[in-house]
Every structure is written in C-alpha cells, then in structure tokens.
Amino acid sequence: MRHARRTVLAALACALVLLAGVAGCKGGTPTSSSSVAPFVPAAAPSSAEPSPSPSPSPSVSPSASPSPSRRPSAPPTSRKPTAPSTSRPPQTTATGHGPAGSQSVTGNTTVALTFDDGPDPDTTPRLLALLRQYHVKATFCLIGYRARDYPDLVRQIVADGHTLCNHSWQHLTNLGSAYDATYQTNDLTHTNQVMQSAAPGAQVPWFRAPGGNFTPGLVSVASSLSMGSLYWSVDPRDWDNATYGTGASMRNHIVSVVESQVRPGSIILSHDRKEHPDTIPAYEILLPWLLARYQLVAL
C-alpha cells in the first residue's frame, strides 16, 4: 500500500516537472517576426536650392509680310492704309528733270506758284483773297480727305481760276515705295473723285507725290489717270519751324529764299495750312516783287 502511494506521488511529481518545462518554452522575448517595422531615418533635405535650367531666349522669327492688298474693297477713307505691297506698275517714259522724270520747271519763262496740303478753313480763304488782290493764278495741290471735309473751299479755288493738283488721299510719304499699283490707283482716283464731286467739271491735270517722293511706278500710275507729275525747283521750306523759327524769322526766310533762287521757269513750292501761318505774310511781300519781274501762271 505504501509502495503504491509512493508510486503515485512519484508520477505526480514527474507530471508537475513536465508541465513546468512546457510553460518555460512558450514564454520569452518577441522574435523578429513582430509587426513593429524597423525605424528608417528620412533623408536630410538638401540645403542648396536646385539651380533652374535657364529657359532659352525665344527665337525671334520675322513676322510674315502682309499679303498685298491688290484689290482694296473700298477707296481709302482712313488715315491708316490697309496693306502695303511691293509690286510695281509698268514704267512709262517721263521727260521732266525732277525725281523719276517729274516736272520741276514750267518749260518757258513763266513762274508758277504751288500750294500744298490744303484746303484749310483758316488759311485757304486768306490766301485766295491775297491772290485775287494781285490777279494771280496758282496751282493748289490738295489732300483728298481734306477736300472731302471742305468741299466749299475746293469750289472756291476752282471758281477763282486756279488749277487743281492731286496730292494723294492722306499724304503717305511712302506711297510710291511701299504700296502696289492697285492701291496707288485707288488712292489717286478717289482723291480726284472727291475734288470733282465738290467742283463738277473741274480738271485735275497734275499729281504731286507726298514729300516729292516720286517713283517711276507712281509717275506711271498718275500718267494712266491723265495726270502729269509735278515737282518743284524752289523750296523755301515754309514748314520747317524747327530750323527757321516762326513769325518774322520764318517770313523773312521765305522771302529771302524765293527772291534769291527764283529764275524764269521756276516752280515754287509753298504750303496752305494753319500750321504754317507765316507763308501768307511772306507772299504779301513776294507777290508784288515777283509780278515786277515774272509772269505768274497756274500750271
């Protein structure tokens, strides 16, 4: 009996020892298979700003030339033309001694007075009255849009027996060099139409290029419209106030140039605009002086 009890106690002790060993195997530190991720340090930001790659300078490609306006849809009625071109009309023969064969002398012993850039409501009536006083006829080179704006003055010029001259629609000084024959023809034709509408039946036998900038092509266009090209041989520069001043200074300059340069056959250039107020006082002196020496004619 005692032996049996010892046997049972020994078995129980052994079982207790086994149980303690199993519990020891399941404890301990977690393994690397744990769900906690390892710490990875973030990369330090660079202290230097990234140097931007330089943007290339834009290549300037030349803008395309505007296509020639060969058929303007309407006569030029604004100061700004639509499309310059480079085509040229066929040339014709001109026999004058001015640029591109334009006429710079009367061809005889007479002297011609020409007045550009009118009509002007301030100066034209005064100039007409002065010419009327001395029974002198002159040639008036009119700008188209101004003739449109002052048709009564165009009528008065014609009624007083003066000659009309086409000075283009809007005084584009590069009309002969930068615009094609169609544009030039349209410009000159419309200017003639406006003047002849103001003074029905009036003839326009002459064309004067703005700035005197005649080209063979422009002379040809004028010729196709039955107009001669009119230049000059005496230019007192009555418009150049920056050089010759105003008032008595300009008046005396105009008188001096005309008296010293006029010859038989001269064509004298002057201007009919309020911006050039000293021209009329100069001609108050010049007209009697010229009449004592020359026959003054309208071309």
C-alpha positions in Angstrom: 0.0 0.0 0.0 2.8 2.3 0.9 4.6 1.3 -2.2 1.6 2.1 -4.3 1.3 5.6 -2.7 4.9 6.3 -3.4 4.5 5.3 -7.0 1.5 7.7 -7.4 3.3 10.6 -5.7 6.4 10.0 -8.0 4.2 10.1 -11.0 2.5 13.3 -9.9 5.9 14.9 -9.2 7.1 13.9 -12.7 3.9 15.3 -14.2 4.5 18.6 -12.4 8.0 18.8 -13.7 6.9 18.2 -17.3 4.2 20.9 -17.0 6.7 23.4 -15.8 9.0 22.7 -18.7 6.3 23.3 -21.3 5.4 26.6 -19.7 9.0 27.7 -19.9 9.2 27.0 -23.6 6.2 29.3 -24.5 7.5 32.5 -22.7 10.4 34.9 -23.7 11.2 37.9 -25.9 9.3 38.5 -29.1 11.0 37.5 -32.3 11.9 39.4 -35.3 8.6 38.3 -36.9 6.9 41.0 -34.8 4.6 43.5 -36.6 6.7 46.6 -35.5 8.5 48.0 -38.6 12.2 48.9 -38.2 13.0 52.6 -38.0 14.3 54.0 -41.2 15.7 57.6 -41.0 14.4 60.1 -43.5 16.9 61.6 -45.9 18.1 65.0 -44.9 16.8 67.8 -47.2 19.4 69.4 -49.4 20.3 72.9 -48.2 21.0 74.2 -51.7 18.2 75.3 -53.9 18.1 73.4 -57.1 19.6 75.5 -59.9 16.9 76.0 -62.5 17.9 75.2 -66.0 17.9 78.5 -68.0 15.0 79.0 -70.2 16.2 79.6 -73.8 15.6 83.0 -75.3 12.7 82.9 -77.7 13.9 82.9 -81.2 12.6 85.9 -83.0 11.2 84.8 -86.3 10.5 87.6 -88.7 6.8 88.3 -89.0 5.4 87.5 -92.3 4.9 90.4 -94.7 1.2 91.2 -95.1 -0.2 89.9 -98.2 -0.6 92.6 -100.9 -3.9 94.3 -101.0 -4.3 94.1 -104.7 -7.9 94.9 -104.8 -8.9 97.3 -102.0 -12.6 96.7 -101.4 -13.2 100.4 -100.8 -11.5 103.7 -101.5 -9.1 104.7 -98.8 -11.1 106.8 -96.3 -9.0 106.5 -93.2 -5.5 107.7 -92.2 -4.3 104.1 -91.9 -3.8 102.2 -95.1 -4.7 98.5 -95.2 -1.8 96.6 -96.7 1.4 97.7 -98.1 2.9 95.8 -101.0 5.9 95.8 -103.2 4.6 95.2 -106.7 5.1 97.9 -109.2 3.2 99.1 -112.3 4.8 99.1 -115.7 7.0 102.2 -116.1 6.4 104.9 -118.7 8.7 107.5 -120.0 8.8 110.8 -118.3 10.7 113.8 -119.6 10.9 116.1 -116.6 14.0 116.9 -114.6 12.6 116.1 -111.2 12.6 112.7 -109.4 11.5 109.8 -111.7 11.1 112.3 -114.5 8.6 114.5 -112.8 8.3 118.1 -114.0 10.3 120.7 -112.0 10.1 123.7 -114.3 7.3 125.4 -116.3 9.2 124.9 -119.6 9.2 128.6 -120.5 9.9 131.9 -118.8 6.8 131.9 -116.6 6.9 131.2 -112.9 4.4 129.0 -111.1 3.2 129.2 -107.5 2.1 125.9 -106.0 0.5 125.5 -102.6 0.3 122.1 -100.9 -1.7 120.2 -98.2 -4.9 122.2 -98.2 -7.6 123.1 -98.3 -7.6 124.7 -94.9 -10.5 126.7 -93.4 -8.1 129.1 -91.8 -5.5 129.8 -94.5 -7.1 129.0 -97.8 -9.7 131.8 -97.8 -7.0 134.3 -96.8 -4.6 133.0 -99.5 -7.3 133.1 -102.1 -8.1 136.7 -101.2 -4.4 137.7 -101.5 -4.1 136.0 -104.9 -7.3 137.7 -106.0 -6.0 141.1 -105.0 -3.0 140.7 -107.3 -4.9 138.9 -110.0 -2.5 135.9 -109.7 -3.5 132.3 -110.6 -1.7 129.4 -108.8 -1.8 125.6 -108.5 -3.4 124.1 -105.4 -2.2 120.5 -104.5 -5.0 119.2 -102.4 -5.1 116.2 -100.0 -8.1 114.1 -100.6 -9.6 113.7 -97.2 -9.3 117.5 -96.7 -11.0 118.1 -100.0 -13.8 115.8 -98.7 -14.0 117.8 -95.5 -14.0 121.3 -97.1 -15.8 121.0 -100.5 -16.8 124.6 -100.4 -13.1 125.6 -100.5 -12.4 123.3 -103.4 -15.3 125.1 -105.3 -13.8 128.5 -104.4 -10.4 127.5 -105.6 -11.8 126.4 -109.0 -14.2 129.4 -109.2 -11.2 131.8 -108.8 -9.5 130.1 -111.8 -6.8 128.2 -110.0 -5.6 124.8 -111.1 -6.2 121.6 -109.1 -3.5 119.2 -108.3 -3.9 115.7 -106.7 -1.7 115.4 -103.6 -3.0 111.9 -102.7 -5.7 110.9 -100.3 -3.8 111.0 -97.0 -0.2 112.2 -97.7 1.5 108.8 -97.3 5.1 109.8 -97.9 5.9 106.1 -98.9 3.0 105.8 -101.3 5.3 105.2 -104.2 7.7 102.8 -102.5 5.5 100.6 -100.2 2.2 100.3 -102.0 1.2 98.4 -105.1 -0.1 99.9 -108.3 -3.7 99.0 -107.5 -3.6 100.8 -104.1 -1.9 103.8 -105.7 -4.5 103.9 -108.5 -7.3 103.6 -105.9 -5.8 106.4 -103.8 -5.4 108.9 -106.6 -8.7 108.0 -108.3 -10.7 108.6 -105.1 -8.9 111.9 -104.5 -9.8 113.1 -108.0 -13.4 111.9 -107.5 -13.8 113.9 -104.3 -12.4 117.1 -105.8 -14.5 116.7 -108.9 -17.6 116.0 -106.9 -17.0 119.3 -105.0 -16.4 121.2 -108.2 -18.2 119.3 -111.1 -16.4 119.7 -114.4 -13.1 120.7 -112.9 -10.0 119.1 -114.4 -7.1 117.7 -112.3 -4.1 117.8 -114.7 -1.4 117.3 -112.1 -0.3 114.9 -109.3 2.3 115.7 -106.7 3.7 112.9 -104.6 3.7 113.4 -100.9 7.1 114.7 -99.9 8.0 114.8 -103.5 8.8 111.1 -103.3 8.1 110.2 -106.9 9.0 106.7 -108.2 8.8 105.6 -111.8 5.8 103.4 -110.9 3.9 106.3 -109.2 4.6 108.5 -112.2 3.2 105.8 -114.4 0.0 105.5 -112.3 -0.5 109.2 -112.5 0.0 109.1 -116.2 -2.6 106.4 -116.6 -5.0 108.7 -114.9 -4.1 111.6 -117.3 -2.1 113.5 -114.8 1.4 114.8 -115.1 3.8 114.5 -112.2 4.6 117.9 -110.6 7.8 118.6 -108.7 9.4 122.0 -107.9 12.6 123.9 -108.3 12.3 126.4 -105.4 11.6 125.2 -101.9 11.7 127.8 -99.1 10.7 125.1 -96.5 8.0 127.2 -95.1 7.0 124.2 -92.9 10.3 123.9 -91.1 9.7 126.0 -88.0 12.3 123.9 -86.0 15.0 125.3 -88.2 13.8 128.8 -89.2 11.5 129.8 -86.4 8.2 131.5 -86.6 6.8 135.0 -87.2 9.2 137.5 -88.8 12.1 135.0 -88.8 10.2 132.5 -91.0 8.6 135.2 -93.1 12.0 136.7 -93.9 13.5 133.3 -94.6 10.8 132.5 -97.1 11.2 135.9 -98.9 15.0 135.5 -99.0 14.9 132.0 -100.5 12.4 132.8 -103.1 14.0 136.1 -104.2 17.5 134.5 -104.4 16.5 131.2 -106.1 13.7 132.1 -108.5 14.5 132.0 -112.2 12.5 132.1 -115.4 10.7 128.8 -115.5 10.7 128.1 -111.7 8.0 126.2 -109.9 7.8 127.5 -106.3 6.7 125.2 -103.5 4.7 126.5 -100.5 2.1 125.3 -98.1 -1.5 126.2 -97.4 -2.1 125.1 -93.8 -2.7 126.9 -90.5 0.3 125.0 -89.1 2.4 127.3 -91.4 1.0 130.7 -90.6 3.9 132.7 -91.9 3.5 131.8 -95.6 0.8 134.3 -96.3 2.7 137.3 -94.7 5.7 136.2 -96.9 3.6 136.3 -100.0 2.2 139.7 -99.2 5.8 140.8 -99.8 6.7 138.4 -102.6 3.7 138.8 -104.9 4.4 142.4 -105.9 8.1 141.6 -106.1 7.5 138.6 -108.4 5.0 140.4 -110.6 7.5 143.1 -111.3 9.9 140.5 -112.7 7.9 137.5 -114.0 4.7 136.3 -115.4 3.0 134.2 -112.7 0.8 131.3 -114.1 -1.3 128.4 -113.0 0.0 125.3 -114.5 
